[in-house]
Amino acid sequence: MESPNVMKAKVSTRDWIVIPASLRKRHGLKSGALVEFREVGGRIVIIPRVTDVIEDLYGKLAGETSLTKALLEDRAKELGRCLCCRPGSGIERYHCGR
């Protein structure tokens, strides 16, 4: 007799396995979720991968406007002057061009 937690799935002709809906819901697995496969004691174990927000966002803003530069420019407009032209400001690399 099988345990009530045992669920079966068939490996398809494309080598796909569908995780039963009740398990997906219980473990919060949605389309696109990552899982890890590990071999433990001759068994295959599927482990939901906890996503790292920082890792997921890494590189998303590459090539876009520098947020630091945009912040400095916005701050300079608020003050009505260029922050980089202040002696010792330490931000000369964002010089306004004056």
ZIUR-V270855 format. One line per field, one symbol per residue. ss: DSSP state (@ for helix, = for strand, . for the rest). burial: 1 if it has 24 or more other ideal C-beta (glycine too) atoms within 12 Angstrom, else 0. A space follows every 10 residues. Layout:
ss->???
burial->???
This chain:
ss->.......... .......... @@@@@@.... ....====== ..======.. ..@@@@@... ......@@@@ @@@@@@@@@. ..@@@..... .@@@....
burial->0000000000 0000000010 0000000000 0000000000 0000010000 0000000000 0000000000 0100010000 0011000000 00010000
